[in-house]
């Protein structure tokens, strides 16, 4: 591979990083006292993923059937067959927003680029419980695993690493990443289960924040209005802090992989460290979010768990706010 393409790839190919830490950790889109200017996520006239987007998943390490079902149902909910559900019905409380409604914002970005809206298809799921490359992976190792899935250009290879698997940069600088081995090639997304290694960094708001999580403060600093530097927490909607946290990061990274697969699509700021459509509204899950507080979200009356969208089989999820492609506000599922 030539040196120049790899250099461009620093923004969009092998090392295109949407660090999901930003989604869980950084500044809020709004606060009770300070309202920053809306983030402008500009289009840089590069490729986006459109039309049929086959997604293949590799579970690396031990994942229970329940954990796999949580992930699969989420992916199957993005572009459900038969179209999106009607929002009309008998009078009564408004139903919770669907996962597909949340994904409509990604559709709008792709349409704005003059392309056909993406239809996410769950093509395959495979497991490597024996951890054939070992219990610690470099980023190159993640790319090797993604390549095993044989995803064609226009598709996404998703590598999910189990709670006892270490990955280069996990916890210290990232909860996941997306990229492409070659410009124009298949894209890949990696997300780590941080339930054991750093739940406070990669699974907030389902676990008290640690370190510099989500903007609640660095070290032991207090979050603005939260009463504690560790922030407010929610119960995980599927009863699994690690996997429910993975879904948050998977949602953010998949939206980035579709709208900025090779580093010249939609992003804000430096192309070497792009702030993408989910990372521009980090830590925002409901109305009134500010550092240390994820915002007002729905609560499951039976379990007390927090969520903001509902997917296949009635499964509940918490997904990050995305930036509106027209007015650049943070779109919150209510």
N, C-alpha and C positions, 0 to 999 in steps of 0.2 A: 504494500500500500504506500502511495506517495506521501511525502511529508506534508504537502500543502493541504490535501483533503483532510488529513488527520488534524491539522491545525484548525481548519474550519470546524471540524468535528468537536473541538473543545467546547464549542457552543451548542452543536446540534447532533453530533454523532456518538462516538464511543463514550464521551464524557459529558453529554448534555445533562446537566443536573438541575432538576427541580427538587431541591432538598425539601423533603416533606417536613423537616423540622420547622421550616418557615410556616407551614400550614398550621402546625400545632402550637408554635412557640411565639411568633413575632407580634408585631404591632396589630392592634385591632383596626377595623374599618371605621369604627365610630366609638365614641365614649360619651359619658354623661357630661364631661367638661370640655372636651376638645374634639373638633370635627375637622380632620385633615382634608386637604383637597382630594377629590376622587382620583383613584389611580387610573392612568391612561394606559391601557393595554393596546399597543399599536400593532397594526399588521405590517410585516416587513416583506410582503410579496413573495414569500416562499411557499413550499408545499404544506398542505394539511392532509389529514387522512379523511377520505370521503367514501360515500357509497358503502358497500359491504366491508366491514372491518372485522375479520375473523380474529378471535382472541383464543389463544391456547395457554393453559395454565400448568406450570410445573410446581408441585408441592415438594419442597426439598426438606427432608427430615420428617418427623412424626407430626401428623395432623389427624385429628379424630374425624370421623364421619360428620359430626355436627359442625366442626370448624370448616370443613370443605363445603358443606351445604350452605353455610352463611355466605361464603365467598361466591359460590356458584349462583345462588339466588340473587345476589346483588348484580352480578354481571348479566344474568338473564332478564333482569328488570330494567336495564338501561334502554333497550329497544325492543319491547315486548311484541311478539307476533300478534297480528290483528289490530295493531295501532294502539294509541294511548287511550286510557279509559275516559269515558265521558265524565264531565264534572257536574252534569245535571242530574237531579233526582228529587226525591221527596224532601219537603222542608225539614230542617233540623240542623244540628251542628255541621259545619263544613267538614268534609272528610279530610284526613291528613293528605298533604301533597304526596305524589308518587315519586319513586326514583326516576321514572322516565320524564316527569315534569322537571325535575332538577337537571336532567341531561339535555333538556330543550335549549338551555343556554349554550351548550357546546354546539348543538345543531345551528343555532343562530350565528355563531362565529364562522362556522364552515360555510354557511349560505352567504354570509357577508363577503367571503373570499371568492364567491362565484362558483362554488362547488356543491355537489349533491350532499345532503345531510348524511352523517355517518350512521350506519346501522350496525350496532355491535352484535356479533354472533359468537356464542360460546362454542368454539370448534372442537376442542379436546381438553381433557384433564388427565395428567399423568403424575405419578408419584415416584420419588426417589427416597424412600424411607431409610435406605442404607447409607445415605450421604456419600455417594460414590467419589466425590471430590474432597471429602473430609469435612470436619466440623468447623472449619474456618475457610471462608472464601475471600479471595481478592476480587476486585471489580472485574478483572479479566476472567476469573472463574465464573462470575455471574453471567458474563457474556457467553462463555462456553455452554453453560446450562441453557441459556436462551436459544442458542443456535441448535441445540438438540431437538427443539420443538418443531423445527422445519417450517417456520412461518414464512409465508411469501411476502414480498413488499406490499404494503397496504394493510398488513395485519400487525398484531401486537403479541409478542411472547411475554407472558407474565411469570416471573420467578418469585415464589413466596418461600421465605426461609423460616424454619421452625424456631421456637423460643430458645433452644439450646444450640443454635448455629450462629457463630460469629461471622460478621461480614465486614470487610474493610470500610471504615467510616461509620458503621452503625453505632448510634448513640453519641459518638464524639462530634459528628458533623452531619449526619443524615439518618432518616428513618426509611428512606428509599430513594430511588432515582429512576429516571427514564433516559433512553438514548437510542442510538442506532450504530451498529458496527461499521456501516458504510453509508455515505450519503445516498439517499433514495432507497436504501434497503429496508428490511423488516425492522421495526422498532421493538424495543423491549422495555419492560417495567420491572423493577425489583422492589419488593417491600419486605421488611423484616418484622417478625413477631417479637416485640420488645417486652413481653410480659415479665420476663425474668431479668433481662439485662438493663432496661431503662424505661419502665412504664411511665414514669413521670415526665419523660422527654418525648416519647413517641405515642403515648396512649392517653394523654390529657384530652378531654376532660373526664376520662373514666378513672383516672388515678391522680392523686395530688401531684402537682408540678414539682419538678426537681431542677436545680440549676437555673438556667436561663429560659425555662420553658415558656412558650407562647407569649412572652411579654409581661408576665406577672412580676418580672424583676430578675435581676442577676443575683446569684448567691442566695442570700437570705432577705433580699429587699422585698418589701411588701408590694402587692399588686394594687393598682389604683382602684380604690373603692371596694376591694375584695375582702379586706379585713385580714388577709394573710398572703404572704408571698407565694404560698402554695396554691392559691386560687380555689375556686369553687369546683366541686366535682359532681359528676352524674353517674348513676348506675348504668352499666353497659346494657344496651337493649337486647342483646343475645346472650347475656350472662357470661361473656368471655372478654375480659379487659383487653387481652392481647389481640384477639381477632377482630373485635369491634374497633379497636384502634387501627388495625391494619386496613379495615374498610375505609376509614377516613383518609388514610394516606393513599390507598389504591385509587379512591375516587379522585383525589387531587392530581395524582400522577397520570392517571389515564386521561383526564381532561387535558393535561399538558401534552401528553403524547399525541393526542389527536389534533390539537390546535397548534402545536409547535414541534413536530416530530424531528426535524433536522436542524433546528436552530434559526430558521428564517421565517417563522410563522408569526403567531401572536405572542408578544411578550412586552414587558416594560423594563427599561434600564439597560444595563450592560449585557450584550449578547453572550459574554463569557460566563455570566451569572444571571440568567434571565429570571425575572419575576413573572410568572405565568398567570393564567386566568383564575386559579384557586389561591396561589401564593400571594396574590395582591390583596386578599381579604383574610389574612391568617387569624386564627383564633375566633372567628365569627361563625356562630351556628344558629343564633336567634336574635330577635330584636333587643336592642339595648346592650349589645356586647361591648365589653371594655376589658383591659388587661386583668386577668384573674376571674373574669365572669364570661362564660360562653354565650350568654344571651338567653332570653326566654324561649324555651323549647317545650315540646309536648312531653307529657309524662304518661307512661303506661300505668293505668289505674290498678292493674293487678300486681305489677312488680316494682313500680316506682322508677323504672328506667327512663332515661331521657332519649328522645329521638326527634327527628324532624321530617322524615319521609318513610313511606311504606312501600315494600316491594313484593316480589313474588311470594306466594304462600302466606301473605299477610305479615311477612317478616319486617321488622322495624330496624331502621338504620339512622345514624347521625352522619350527615354529610356536610362538607364545608361550603360556605358561601362562595359564589362565583361572581366575577365582575361582569356587569351588564355591558354588552358590546356596543350599546348605543349611548348610554349616558354615564357609564363607568361607575355607577353606584354598586354596592354589594347586594346581590340578590339573595334574600333570605327566604327560606321555605317556611311559610306560615299557613 
